[in-house]
Every structure is written in C-alpha cells, then in structure tokens.
Amino acid sequence: GAGVSQSPSNKVTEKGKDVELRCDPISGHTALYWYRQSLGQGLEFLIYFQGNSAPDKSGLPSDRFSAERTGGSVSTLTIQRTQQEDSAVYLCASSLWSNQETQYFGPGTRLLVL
Amino acid sequence: AQTVTQSQPEMSVQEAETVTLSCTYDTSESNYYLFWYKQPPSRQMILVIRQEAYKQQNATENRFSVNFQKAAKSFSLKISDSQLGDTAMYFCAFMNPPGFGNEKLTFGTGTRLTIIP
C-alpha cells in the first residue's frame, strides 16, 4: 500500500475486555514498531519487529500486552484485561530495514477504556 | 539512556513569519540520528526533516531547516514563511545508529505550533 495503515481508527471498550489493534506496514518494509501516545506519558516505545521476530520488547508496560507479526507483514497488538490507564493512541511505524533510520507512521488507533 | 527535551510547550506565529522550535538531547554516543516529526490534528505523524550526526552540514527541506549544534547537543527547527498548514504538534526525536541494537525513536514532549492568519 501507499502508507502504513491501522485499524480500527477508534476503539471504545469496557474495562476488563481484550482488544486487538492491527497494523499493515508499507509493502516491503521489514521493520515494524509500536508506540503509545498518552497525555501523561507522551510518546513511548512499546515493541519492535524485524521480520517476524521481536528483538526488543522492552517497552511493553505489562504482561497484559503482547504483539505478533505474521508473514513479515501485518502485526497485531493485543491488550488483555484492559484497564483505564491503557487509554491512549497506539501508533505503528515501519521502515525498510531495521538499520534504515526513517520510520513512517500510520494514523494510529485511539483506544478508550471505560 | 537518551533523553530529548523540548522546552517550548506552545508557540504561535503570524502567517509568513519565521519560527524556531528548540530541542536538546542527551547521549554519550557520537553517531546517531535526529528527526523532527509533525503531527497535525489528523493524528498522522509526518517526517519533516532528519539529520545524521556525522554530517556537519545542516539538513534542509524546502521551508524547513535545522540548526544542529553537536557539541551543545542542540537540534532546533526553523520554519520559514510559515503557512496555516504548518499548524501542528512538532516532536523532536533521537535514534541510535544502525546495529546498535536499539533502533527505537526517543521523543521529546512536543511543541504545539499555531500559525495565526
């Protein structure tokens, strides 16, 4: 595709429910990143994929958060048993290789946990 | 750990004027990358400009240019002939060089820029 796409654009869920957020990177990009943007914490790194493997999961805030990537393309970020503090915009970015310095971002998913 | 500081939470400027956004960072590395991203109300993060630390020449992209002062660890963004479409949040970001094993972006807290008609 022309750019990074994310779905859904917005998600409202109840506390305790699980949610899945999807990211489609730019075609041919092997590196994929998830970031979270919240009022209190600003923009923070969550996890990075090179191909289907995740060399750096250091930013995942708790074991309720997990992510996978299949076929070296689409990635899914899953949040189990959502809490109100999970409310944020979740941004996905991709780059051609992990050692290519420019990351291109998707429009994000705004998650609201009630 | 690397840190990025943007000391101007908000700025406003008249259309067609020039504005400079400040950014400082802290790192012990000598080679790295610096970026300015723009985030309009649409939420899409858009790359404005990037700078490789090993390059002495300041990067420019049309109306956007940077003043990279490596010794001072300063990386300011100058927007010339500002336009209404420049209204957005601007984030300064730092990244270690390839192969360092940590290719994540570290962001500053952002500067909200408003262009006044």
gemmi code that builds the backbone of each chain (N, CA, C; Angstrom):
import gemmi

chains = {
    "A": [
        ("GLY", (0.810, -1.206, 0.000), (0.000, 0.000, 0.000), (0.844, 1.257, 0.000)),
        ("ALA", (0.195, 2.391, -0.070), (0.891, 3.649, -0.175), (1.512, 4.066, 1.141)),
        ("GLY", (0.910, 3.657, 2.248), (1.411, 4.068, 3.543), (1.079, 3.028, 4.577)),
        ("VAL", (1.448, 3.328, 5.817), (1.106, 2.439, 6.922), (-0.369, 2.628, 7.258)),
        ("SER", (-1.084, 1.540, 7.389), (-2.493, 1.644, 7.773), (-2.715, 0.926, 9.095)),
        ("GLN", (-3.684, 1.432, 9.852), (-4.014, 0.856, 11.145), (-5.523, 0.743, 11.281)),
        ("SER", (-5.940, -0.299, 11.964), (-7.368, -0.455, 12.220), (-7.586, -1.087, 13.594)),
        ("PRO", (-8.703, -0.755, 14.251), (-9.635, 0.302, 13.850), (-9.043, 1.679, 14.082)),
        ("SER", (-9.705, 2.685, 13.574), (-9.255, 4.058, 13.804), (-9.526, 4.461, 15.247)),
        ("ASN", (-10.673, 4.045, 15.737), (-11.064, 4.311, 17.118), (-11.667, 3.041, 17.705)),
        ("LYS", (-11.420, 2.856, 19.010), (-11.963, 1.690, 19.698), (-12.363, 2.083, 21.107)),
        ("VAL", (-13.620, 1.811, 21.442), (-14.101, 2.021, 22.794), (-14.405, 0.650, 23.382)),
        ("THR", (-13.900, 0.391, 24.556), (-14.100, -0.911, 25.171), (-14.344, -0.739, 26.665)),
        ("GLU", (-14.834, -1.777, 27.260), (-15.078, -1.757, 28.706), (-13.882, -2.340, 29.438)),
        ("LYS", (-13.642, -1.826, 30.591), (-12.565, -2.330, 31.445), (-12.683, -3.836, 31.603)),
        ("GLY", (-11.553, -4.524, 31.424), (-11.535, -5.970, 31.576), (-11.643, -6.742, 30.281)),
        ("LYS", (-12.054, -6.060, 29.205), (-12.168, -6.734, 27.920), (-10.807, -6.763, 27.213)),
        ("ASP", (-10.671, -7.700, 26.279), (-9.457, -7.769, 25.457), (-9.672, -6.989, 24.166)),
        ("VAL", (-8.595, -6.382, 23.653), (-8.679, -5.678, 22.372), (-7.508, -6.076, 21.486)),
        ("GLU", (-7.746, -6.021, 20.188), (-6.701, -6.267, 19.197), (-6.602, -5.075, 18.278)),
        ("LEU", (-5.389, -4.593, 18.101), (-5.122, -3.474, 17.211), (-4.244, -3.990, 16.074)),
        ("ARG", (-4.559, -3.542, 14.854), (-3.888, -4.094, 13.691), (-3.061, -3.029, 12.985)),
        ("CYS", (-1.931, -3.459, 12.451), (-1.065, -2.570, 11.681), (-0.639, -3.249, 10.389)),
        ("ASP", (-0.829, -2.552, 9.268), (-0.333, -3.000, 7.966), (0.806, -2.075, 7.547)),
        ("PRO", (2.033, -2.554, 7.524), (3.155, -1.676, 7.189), (3.209, -1.397, 5.692)),
        ("ILE", (4.085, -0.497, 5.340), (4.338, -0.226, 3.932), (4.898, -1.497, 3.290)),
        ("SER", (4.411, -1.814, 2.108), (4.831, -3.027, 1.422), (6.348, -3.066, 1.259)),
        ("GLY", (6.952, -4.178, 1.676), (8.397, -4.334, 1.547), (9.190, -3.892, 2.760)),
        ("HIS", (8.532, -3.222, 3.703), (9.235, -2.809, 4.921), (9.364, -3.995, 5.865)),
        ("THR", (10.606, -4.249, 6.313), (10.836, -5.416, 7.163), (10.781, -5.084, 8.648)),
        ("ALA", (10.974, -3.828, 8.985), (10.964, -3.438, 10.399), (9.635, -2.779, 10.737)),
        ("LEU", (9.120, -3.097, 11.923), (7.821, -2.556, 12.353), (7.900, -2.208, 13.831)),
        ("TYR", (7.323, -1.082, 14.180), (7.413, -0.557, 15.542), (6.019, -0.206, 16.050)),
        ("TRP", (5.819, -0.407, 17.338), (4.608, 0.066, 18.018), (5.018, 1.093, 19.069)),
        ("TYR", (4.269, 2.200, 19.088), (4.452, 3.251, 20.085), (3.092, 3.558, 20.705)),
        ("ARG", (3.132, 4.141, 21.887), (1.897, 4.569, 22.548), (2.029, 6.057, 22.856)),
        ("GLN", (0.952, 6.776, 22.602), (0.932, 8.216, 22.866), (-0.189, 8.510, 23.842)),
        ("SER", (0.166, 8.972, 25.030), (-0.835, 9.295, 26.038), (-0.510, 10.631, 26.668)),
        ("LEU", (-1.516, 11.245, 27.279), (-1.328, 12.579, 27.851), (-0.286, 12.558, 28.952)),
        ("GLY", (-0.311, 11.553, 29.751), (0.591, 11.528, 30.891), (2.017, 11.107, 30.566)),
        ("GLN", (2.168, 10.242, 29.572), (3.479, 9.636, 29.283), (4.086, 10.097, 27.974)),
        ("GLY", (3.389, 10.888, 27.198), (3.938, 11.308, 25.916), (4.018, 10.139, 24.954)),
        ("LEU", (5.010, 10.164, 24.082), (5.205, 9.106, 23.092), (6.226, 8.115, 23.620)),
        ("GLU", (5.822, 6.863, 23.752), (6.735, 5.866, 24.291), (6.766, 4.620, 23.415)),
        ("PHE", (7.942, 4.062, 23.289), (8.177, 2.857, 22.509), (7.611, 1.637, 23.225)),
        ("LEU", (6.986, 0.749, 22.468), (6.452, -0.476, 23.034), (7.259, -1.703, 22.592)),
        ("ILE", (7.353, -1.925, 21.270), (7.969, -3.149, 20.766), (8.406, -2.930, 19.328)),
        ("TYR", (9.398, -3.700, 18.920), (9.966, -3.584, 17.582), (10.104, -4.979, 16.978)),
        ("PHE", (9.731, -5.100, 15.716), (9.858, -6.353, 14.974), (10.843, -6.186, 13.828)),
        ("GLN", (11.671, -7.198, 13.645), (12.458, -7.331, 12.422), (11.988, -8.628, 11.773)),
        ("GLY", (11.315, -8.519, 10.640), (10.632, -9.695, 10.116), (9.548, -10.103, 11.095)),
        ("ASN", (9.514, -11.380, 11.430), (8.511, -11.868, 12.368), (9.010, -11.954, 13.805)),
        ("SER", (10.264, -11.647, 14.023), (10.799, -11.757, 15.375), (10.870, -10.394, 16.043)),
        ("ALA", (10.813, -10.412, 17.358), (10.780, -9.175, 18.139), (12.038, -9.075, 18.996)),
        ("PRO", (13.104, -8.438, 18.453), (14.348, -8.331, 19.218), (14.232, -7.441, 20.449)),
        ("ASP", (13.254, -6.535, 20.432), (13.157, -5.579, 21.528), (11.710, -5.441, 21.960)),
        ("LYS", (11.417, -6.017, 23.122), (10.075, -5.917, 23.706), (10.117, -5.081, 24.965)),
        ("SER", (11.171, -4.303, 25.113), (11.452, -3.658, 26.385), (10.400, -2.644, 26.802)),
        ("GLY", (9.625, -2.133, 25.842), (8.672, -1.096, 26.184), (7.292, -1.581, 26.574)),
        ("LEU", (7.027, -2.865, 26.429), (5.698, -3.362, 26.795), (5.482, -3.130, 28.289)),
        ("PRO", (4.404, -2.426, 28.659), (4.247, -1.986, 30.054), (3.888, -3.097, 31.030)),
        ("SER", (3.288, -4.158, 30.556), (2.935, -5.256, 31.452), (2.711, -6.512, 30.629)),
        ("ASP", (2.536, -7.634, 31.320), (2.312, -8.890, 30.599), (0.908, -8.974, 30.010)),
        ("ARG", (0.100, -7.950, 30.210), (-1.204, -7.911, 29.536), (-1.042, -7.519, 28.073)),
        ("PHE", (0.108, -6.977, 27.743), (0.380, -6.519, 26.387), (1.202, -7.565, 25.643)),
        ("SER", (0.795, -7.883, 24.431), (1.566, -8.779, 23.588), (1.399, -8.355, 22.141)),
        ("ALA", (2.312, -8.775, 21.307), (2.227, -8.440, 19.888), (2.814, -9.567, 19.077)),
        ("GLU", (2.297, -9.708, 17.880), (2.852, -10.685, 16.967), (2.842, -10.108, 15.562)),
        ("ARG", (3.667, -10.730, 14.744), (3.725, -10.331, 13.342), (3.835, -11.597, 12.514)),
        ("THR", (3.026, -11.686, 11.502), (2.992, -12.886, 10.672), (3.324, -12.546, 9.229)),
        ("GLY", (4.047, -13.461, 8.580), (4.388, -13.279, 7.175), (5.246, -12.064, 6.908)),
        ("GLY", (5.884, -11.570, 7.954), (6.723, -10.395, 7.778), (5.956, -9.155, 7.381)),
        ("SER", (4.634, -9.181, 7.630), (3.821, -8.037, 7.201), (2.958, -7.534, 8.348)),
        ("VAL", (1.716, -7.979, 8.387), (0.736, -7.460, 9.344), (1.157, -7.778, 10.777)),
        ("SER", (0.918, -6.806, 11.659), (1.178, -7.007, 13.082), (-0.093, -6.731, 13.873)),
        ("THR", (-0.243, -7.467, 14.960), (-1.373, -7.275, 15.865), (-0.843, -7.033, 17.260)),
        ("LEU", (-1.338, -5.958, 17.868), (-1.029, -5.656, 19.270), (-2.268, -6.020, 20.074)),
        ("THR", (-2.096, -6.888, 21.051), (-3.215, -7.345, 21.869), (-3.044, -6.851, 23.293)),
        ("ILE", (-4.116, -6.298, 23.818), (-4.129, -5.879, 25.218), (-5.210, -6.701, 25.907)),
        ("GLN", (-4.812, -7.482, 26.885), (-5.764, -8.315, 27.619), (-6.222, -7.587, 28.880)),
        ("ARG", (-7.445, -7.859, 29.254), (-7.996, -7.316, 30.518), (-7.695, -5.820, 30.615)),
        ("THR", (-8.194, -5.072, 29.650), (-7.855, -3.651, 29.550), (-8.190, -2.905, 30.833)),
        ("GLN", (-7.353, -1.903, 31.098), (-7.518, -1.009, 32.235), (-7.687, 0.408, 31.702)),
        ("GLN", (-8.208, 1.294, 32.532), (-8.429, 2.666, 32.092), (-7.119, 3.353, 31.712)),
        ("GLU", (-6.038, 2.993, 32.370), (-4.751, 3.624, 32.055), (-4.202, 3.178, 30.700)),
        ("ASP", (-4.854, 2.188, 30.069), (-4.439, 1.784, 28.722), (-4.986, 2.735, 27.660)),
        ("SER", (-5.882, 3.615, 28.045), (-6.449, 4.569, 27.094), (-5.342, 5.445, 26.523)),
        ("ALA", (-5.233, 5.461, 25.213), (-4.138, 6.167, 24.545), (-4.333, 6.032, 23.040)),
        ("VAL", (-3.453, 6.693, 22.299), (-3.360, 6.456, 20.866), (-2.185, 5.503, 20.630)),
        ("TYR", (-2.444, 4.436, 19.917), (-1.408, 3.448, 19.616), (-0.967, 3.649, 18.168)),
        ("LEU", (0.308, 3.976, 18.017), (0.865, 4.285, 16.704), (1.769, 3.155, 16.229)),
        ("CYS", (1.669, 2.859, 14.972), (2.528, 1.862, 14.346), (3.401, 2.577, 13.312)),
        ("ALA", (4.637, 2.130, 13.168), (5.545, 2.679, 12.171), (6.308, 1.545, 11.504)),
        ("SER", (6.756, 1.790, 10.292), (7.589, 0.787, 9.626), (8.767, 1.466, 8.936)),
        ("SER", (9.811, 0.691, 8.734), (10.965, 1.177, 7.975), (11.481, 0.050, 7.106)),
        ("LEU", (12.228, 0.413, 6.089), (12.640, -0.554, 5.075), (13.446, -1.690, 5.691)),
        ("TRP", (14.427, -1.342, 6.452), (15.220, -2.316, 7.211), (15.330, -1.786, 8.625)),
        ("SER", (15.720, -2.605, 9.553), (15.886, -2.131, 10.922), (17.000, -1.102, 10.992)),
        ("ASN", (17.929, -1.138, 10.031), (19.008, -0.164, 10.097), (18.767, 0.999, 9.144)),
        ("GLN", (17.550, 1.128, 8.665), (17.171, 2.333, 7.935), (16.589, 3.301, 8.943)),
        ("GLU", (17.063, 4.486, 8.925), (16.762, 5.387, 10.019), (15.391, 6.033, 9.991)),
        ("THR", (14.718, 6.053, 8.858), (13.449, 6.765, 8.805), (12.282, 5.820, 9.053)),
        ("GLN", (11.499, 6.114, 10.047), (10.291, 5.360, 10.342), (9.081, 6.157, 9.838)),
        ("TYR", (8.194, 5.475, 9.168), (6.986, 6.077, 8.629), (5.794, 5.574, 9.442)),
        ("PHE", (4.972, 6.526, 9.871), (3.920, 6.218, 10.827), (2.559, 6.055, 10.169)),
        ("GLY", (1.724, 5.242, 10.808), (0.327, 5.141, 10.453), (-0.482, 6.193, 11.203)),
        ("PRO", (-1.793, 6.239, 10.965), (-2.646, 7.264, 11.579), (-3.006, 6.971, 13.025)),
        ("GLY", (-2.680, 5.772, 13.499), (-2.939, 5.451, 14.895), (-4.323, 4.898, 15.155)),
        ("THR", (-4.437, 4.223, 16.286), (-5.726, 3.769, 16.816), (-5.922, 4.438, 18.166)),
        ("ARG", (-7.052, 5.144, 18.280), (-7.367, 5.768, 19.572), (-8.175, 4.780, 20.377)),
        ("LEU", (-7.633, 4.367, 21.514), (-8.304, 3.408, 22.394), (-8.820, 4.126, 23.630)),
        ("LEU", (-10.088, 3.905, 23.908), (-10.706, 4.461, 25.120), (-11.273, 3.304, 25.930)),
        ("VAL", (-10.791, 3.181, 27.148), (-11.270, 2.123, 28.045), (-12.167, 2.757, 29.104)),
        ("LEU", (-13.417, 2.332, 29.099), (-14.386, 2.921, 30.039), (-14.445, 2.172, 31.359)),
    ],
    "B": [
        ("ALA", (20.601, 6.333, 29.432), (19.513, 6.376, 28.460), (19.451, 7.756, 27.822)),
        ("GLN", (19.065, 7.729, 26.561), (18.956, 9.001, 25.861), (17.698, 9.743, 26.297)),
        ("THR", (17.792, 11.046, 26.365), (16.633, 11.878, 26.660), (16.561, 13.009, 25.651)),
        ("VAL", (15.346, 13.449, 25.379), (15.103, 14.541, 24.448), (14.226, 15.564, 25.150)),
        ("THR", (14.619, 16.821, 25.101), (13.901, 17.876, 25.803), (13.443, 18.958, 24.834)),
        ("GLN", (12.154, 19.239, 24.869), (11.589, 20.355, 24.129), (11.007, 21.301, 25.172)),
        ("SER", (11.601, 22.473, 25.299), (11.270, 23.368, 26.403), (10.131, 24.328, 26.105)),
        ("GLN", (9.617, 24.292, 24.896), (8.537, 25.205, 24.495), (7.254, 24.392, 24.287)),
        ("PRO", (6.376, 24.330, 25.265), (5.147, 23.543, 25.086), (4.244, 24.104, 23.978)),
        ("GLU", (4.203, 25.435, 23.871), (3.337, 26.058, 22.873), (4.031, 27.271, 22.269)),
        ("MET", (3.772, 27.478, 20.976), (4.251, 28.674, 20.304), (3.210, 29.095, 19.273)),
        ("SER", (3.201, 30.383, 18.983), (2.329, 30.866, 17.917), (3.080, 31.943, 17.140)),
        ("VAL", (2.755, 32.043, 15.868), (3.435, 32.992, 14.998), (2.485, 33.411, 13.892)),
        ("GLN", (2.661, 34.619, 13.397), (1.843, 35.101, 12.303), (2.235, 34.386, 11.001)),
        ("GLU", (1.252, 34.168, 10.184), (1.485, 33.588, 8.857), (2.564, 34.382, 8.122)),
        ("ALA", (3.434, 33.656, 7.444), (4.533, 34.208, 6.632), (5.772, 34.556, 7.459)),
        ("GLU", (5.667, 34.509, 8.769), (6.834, 34.777, 9.597), (7.677, 33.516, 9.767)),
        ("THR", (8.828, 33.708, 10.383), (9.745, 32.604, 10.654), (9.663, 32.239, 12.131)),
        ("VAL", (9.723, 30.941, 12.407), (9.663, 30.482, 13.787), (10.706, 29.394, 13.992)),
        ("THR", (11.272, 29.365, 15.194), (12.280, 28.363, 15.532), (11.838, 27.574, 16.750)),
        ("LEU", (11.842, 26.267, 16.605), (11.487, 25.367, 17.699), (12.761, 24.738, 18.256)),
        ("SER", (12.854, 24.686, 19.573), (14.074, 24.223, 20.219), (14.002, 22.758, 20.625)),
        ("CYS", (15.166, 22.125, 20.619), (15.277, 20.735, 21.058), (16.695, 20.507, 21.559)),
        ("THR", (16.818, 19.925, 22.720), (18.118, 19.471, 23.196), (18.010, 17.996, 23.548)),
        ("TYR", (19.134, 17.322, 23.549), (19.131, 15.879, 23.794), (20.374, 15.515, 24.595)),
        ("ASP", (20.341, 14.339, 25.140), (21.470, 13.885, 25.933), (21.839, 12.478, 25.483)),
        ("THR", (23.091, 12.293, 25.104), (23.587, 10.981, 24.719), (25.089, 10.940, 24.907)),
        ("SER", (25.622, 9.759, 25.115), (27.066, 9.577, 25.199), (27.635, 9.060, 23.884)),
        ("GLU", (26.748, 8.825, 22.909), (27.191, 8.315, 21.622), (27.659, 9.443, 20.714)),
        ("SER", (28.477, 9.097, 19.728), (28.974, 10.107, 18.787), (28.253, 10.033, 17.451)),
        ("ASN", (27.630, 8.900, 17.179), (26.908, 8.751, 15.929), (25.460, 8.380, 16.225)),
        ("TYR", (24.552, 9.129, 15.633), (23.134, 8.920, 15.904), (22.339, 9.691, 14.861)),
        ("TYR", (21.028, 9.607, 14.953), (20.138, 10.312, 14.036), (19.169, 11.174, 14.837)),
        ("LEU", (18.821, 12.293, 14.264), (17.851, 13.200, 14.857), (16.754, 13.500, 13.843)),
        ("PHE", (15.547, 13.666, 14.340), (14.395, 13.874, 13.467), (13.485, 14.950, 14.041)),
        ("TRP", (12.767, 15.599, 13.160), (11.590, 16.368, 13.518), (10.394, 15.735, 12.807)),
        ("TYR", (9.377, 15.429, 13.613), (8.114, 14.929, 13.085), (7.033, 15.956, 13.379)),
        ("LYS", (6.047, 16.007, 12.494), (4.904, 16.902, 12.643), (3.664, 16.034, 12.824)),
        ("GLN", (2.812, 16.427, 13.768), (1.561, 15.702, 13.984), (0.396, 16.679, 13.960)),
        ("PRO", (-0.279, 16.794, 12.824), (-1.451, 17.677, 12.745), (-2.632, 17.054, 13.475)),
        ("PRO", (-3.752, 17.756, 13.544), (-4.940, 17.205, 14.238), (-5.413, 15.868, 13.681)),
        ("SER", (-5.052, 15.556, 12.472), (-5.415, 14.251, 11.903), (-4.710, 13.093, 12.602)),
        ("ARG", (-3.709, 13.391, 13.412), (-3.008, 12.395, 14.227), (-1.860, 11.696, 13.489)),
        ("GLN", (-1.779, 11.869, 12.185), (-0.724, 11.220, 11.406), (0.625, 11.875, 11.679)),
        ("MET", (1.589, 11.089, 12.104), (2.952, 11.596, 12.319), (3.659, 11.666, 10.965)),
        ("ILE", (4.142, 12.840, 10.635), (4.759, 13.064, 9.319), (6.200, 13.508, 9.516)),
        ("LEU", (7.113, 12.848, 8.828), (8.517, 13.237, 8.921), (8.712, 14.605, 8.275)),
        ("VAL", (9.339, 15.508, 9.011), (9.649, 16.837, 8.476), (11.075, 16.881, 7.948)),
        ("ILE", (12.002, 16.408, 8.775), (13.413, 16.521, 8.411), (14.221, 15.594, 9.290)),
        ("ARG", (15.373, 15.162, 8.791), (16.256, 14.318, 9.585), (17.696, 14.779, 9.421)),
        ("GLN", (18.496, 14.438, 10.406), (19.896, 14.833, 10.426), (20.745, 13.673, 10.921)),
        ("GLU", (21.797, 13.359, 10.189), (22.758, 12.373, 10.669), (23.847, 13.104, 11.446)),
        ("ALA", (24.178, 12.606, 12.615), (25.102, 13.317, 13.488), (26.496, 13.447, 12.893)),
        ("TYR", (26.880, 12.539, 12.006), (28.228, 12.603, 11.432), (28.329, 13.653, 10.331)),
        ("LYS", (27.207, 14.199, 9.912), (27.220, 15.236, 8.887), (27.260, 16.614, 9.542)),
        ("GLN", (28.218, 17.411, 9.145), (28.334, 18.752, 9.704), (27.324, 19.710, 9.082)),
        ("GLN", (26.943, 19.435, 7.835), (26.018, 20.333, 7.147), (24.615, 20.178, 7.710)),
        ("ASN", (23.965, 21.305, 7.963), (22.601, 21.285, 8.466), (21.636, 20.845, 7.374)),
        ("ALA", (20.697, 19.957, 7.739), (19.714, 19.485, 6.775), (18.692, 20.574, 6.458)),
        ("THR", (18.219, 20.579, 5.219), (17.155, 21.497, 4.807), (16.172, 20.741, 3.930)),
        ("GLU", (14.901, 21.136, 4.047), (13.826, 20.597, 3.216), (12.871, 21.740, 2.924)),
        ("ASN", (13.082, 22.369, 1.798), (12.228, 23.483, 1.391), (12.213, 24.576, 2.467)),
        ("ARG", (11.083, 24.839, 3.080), (10.985, 25.907, 4.068), (11.504, 25.504, 5.446)),
        ("PHE", (11.873, 24.243, 5.599), (12.301, 23.715, 6.892), (13.813, 23.517, 6.905)),
        ("SER", (14.441, 23.967, 7.957), (15.870, 23.755, 8.113), (16.175, 23.550, 9.585)),
        ("VAL", (17.331, 22.952, 9.839), (17.720, 22.728, 11.221), (19.028, 23.440, 11.508)),
        ("ASN", (19.226, 23.721, 12.790), (20.496, 24.211, 13.303), (21.007, 23.145, 14.262)),
        ("PHE", (21.929, 22.324, 13.768), (22.453, 21.195, 14.524), (23.771, 21.607, 15.157)),
        ("GLN", (23.791, 21.657, 16.467), (24.989, 22.006, 17.224), (25.375, 20.782, 18.042)),
        ("LYS", (26.288, 19.960, 17.484), (26.589, 18.668, 18.107), (27.210, 18.815, 19.489)),
        ("ALA", (28.133, 19.738, 19.622), (28.806, 19.896, 20.921), (27.818, 20.333, 22.001)),
        ("ALA", (26.884, 21.156, 21.612), (25.883, 21.649, 22.560), (24.709, 20.696, 22.678)),
        ("LYS", (24.678, 19.662, 21.844), (23.564, 18.711, 21.819), (22.244, 19.438, 21.642)),
        ("SER", (22.233, 20.261, 20.607), (21.066, 21.074, 20.298), (20.653, 20.836, 18.852)),
        ("PHE", (19.345, 20.806, 18.617), (18.821, 20.478, 17.288), (17.527, 21.255, 17.085)),
        ("SER", (17.620, 22.501, 16.665), (16.444, 23.351, 16.517), (15.914, 23.297, 15.087)),
        ("LEU", (14.622, 23.518, 14.956), (13.941, 23.513, 13.662), (13.485, 24.919, 13.335)),
        ("LYS", (13.857, 25.396, 12.155), (13.407, 26.694, 11.685), (12.416, 26.500, 10.549)),
        ("ILE", (11.274, 27.155, 10.701), (10.249, 27.133, 9.655), (10.168, 28.535, 9.082)),
        ("SER", (10.472, 28.671, 7.831), (10.434, 29.966, 7.158), (9.115, 30.131, 6.415)),
        ("ASP", (8.681, 31.399, 6.263), (7.460, 31.681, 5.502), (6.337, 30.755, 5.971)),
        ("SER", (6.066, 30.786, 7.257), (5.115, 29.838, 7.836), (3.743, 29.931, 7.179)),
        ("GLN", (3.101, 28.761, 7.071), (1.797, 28.652, 6.431), (0.785, 28.045, 7.403)),
        ("LEU", (-0.493, 28.300, 7.130), (-1.541, 27.798, 8.019), (-1.440, 26.282, 8.182)),
        ("GLY", (-1.028, 25.596, 7.141), (-0.914, 24.146, 7.203), (0.223, 23.657, 8.080)),
        ("ASP", (1.046, 24.578, 8.559), (2.117, 24.192, 9.473), (1.616, 24.035, 10.911)),
        ("THR", (0.388, 24.451, 11.159), (-0.182, 24.290, 12.492), (-0.238, 22.823, 12.862)),
        ("ALA", (0.432, 22.452, 13.960), (0.556, 21.045, 14.346), (1.369, 20.953, 15.623)),
        ("MET", (1.433, 19.721, 16.167), (2.417, 19.403, 17.205), (3.696, 18.985, 16.503)),
        ("TYR", (4.818, 19.464, 17.009), (6.113, 19.100, 16.441), (6.919, 18.353, 17.494)),
        ("PHE", (7.403, 17.187, 17.100), (8.174, 16.350, 18.003), (9.602, 16.210, 17.496)),
        ("CYS", (10.535, 16.399, 18.392), (11.934, 16.116, 18.137), (12.189, 14.676, 18.579)),
        ("ALA", (12.991, 13.944, 17.826), (13.222, 12.536, 18.156), (14.672, 12.151, 17.905)),
        ("PHE", (15.134, 11.189, 18.688), (16.517, 10.709, 18.637), (16.513, 9.216, 18.356)),
        ("MET", (17.501, 8.757, 17.559), (17.658, 7.330, 17.349), (19.135, 6.968, 17.279)),
        ("ASN", (19.488, 5.863, 17.928), (20.855, 5.348, 17.843), (21.136, 4.868, 16.428)),
        ("PRO", (22.414, 4.734, 16.071), (22.743, 4.340, 14.697), (22.423, 2.885, 14.436)),
        ("PRO", (22.389, 2.484, 13.181), (22.125, 1.087, 12.833), (23.114, 0.149, 13.496)),
        ("GLY", (22.583, -0.998, 13.916), (23.436, -2.013, 14.505), (23.675, -1.833, 15.983)),
        ("PHE", (23.162, -0.750, 16.524), (23.366, -0.504, 17.956), (22.488, -1.424, 18.781)),
        ("GLY", (21.494, -1.995, 18.135), (20.602, -2.911, 18.828), (19.435, -2.222, 19.492)),
        ("ASN", (19.250, -0.963, 19.199), (18.152, -0.253, 19.840), (17.675, 0.823, 18.884)),
        ("GLU", (16.917, 0.413, 17.864), (16.531, 1.346, 16.827), (15.244, 2.097, 17.113)),
        ("LYS", (14.801, 2.099, 18.336), (13.576, 2.822, 18.653), (13.838, 4.319, 18.603)),
        ("LEU", (12.768, 5.080, 18.409), (12.809, 6.531, 18.491), (12.500, 6.956, 19.923)),
        ("THR", (13.284, 7.898, 20.432), (13.003, 8.529, 21.708), (12.525, 9.945, 21.408)),
        ("PHE", (11.326, 10.264, 21.864), (10.689, 11.531, 21.520), (10.765, 12.534, 22.654)),
        ("GLY", (10.762, 13.808, 22.274), (10.523, 14.871, 23.228), (9.029, 14.996, 23.504)),
        ("THR", (8.677, 15.941, 24.351), (7.281, 16.097, 24.753), (6.458, 16.908, 23.764)),
        ("GLY", (7.117, 17.494, 22.791), (6.392, 18.184, 21.726), (6.225, 19.670, 21.966)),
        ("THR", (6.076, 20.388, 20.859), (5.741, 21.814, 20.865), (4.508, 22.005, 20.003)),
        ("ARG", (3.471, 22.592, 20.590), (2.260, 22.864, 19.810), (2.423, 24.209, 19.120)),
        ("LEU", (2.491, 24.188, 17.796), (2.691, 25.392, 16.999), (1.384, 25.797, 16.335)),
        ("THR", (1.024, 27.062, 16.515), (-0.173, 27.610, 15.873), (0.242, 28.746, 14.954)),
        ("ILE", (-0.186, 28.660, 13.712), (0.070, 29.730, 12.744), (-1.183, 30.600, 12.685)),
        ("ILE", (-1.018, 31.866, 12.946), (-2.143, 32.793, 13.028), (-2.344, 33.498, 11.688)),
        ("PRO", (-3.565, 33.458, 11.157), (-3.796, 34.089, 9.845), (-3.618, 35.605, 9.896)),
    ],
}
model = gemmi.Model(1)
for chain_id, residues in chains.items():
    chain = gemmi.Chain(chain_id)
    for i, (resn, *xyz) in enumerate(residues, 1):
        res = gemmi.Residue()
        res.name, res.seqid = resn, gemmi.SeqId(i, " ")
        for name, pos in zip(("N", "CA", "C"), xyz):
            atom = gemmi.Atom()
            atom.name, atom.element = name, gemmi.Element(name[0])
            atom.pos, atom.b_iso = gemmi.Position(*pos), 0.0
            res.add_atom(atom)
        chain.add_residue(res)
    model.add_chain(chain)
structure = gemmi.Structure()
structure.add_model(model)
structure.setup_entities()
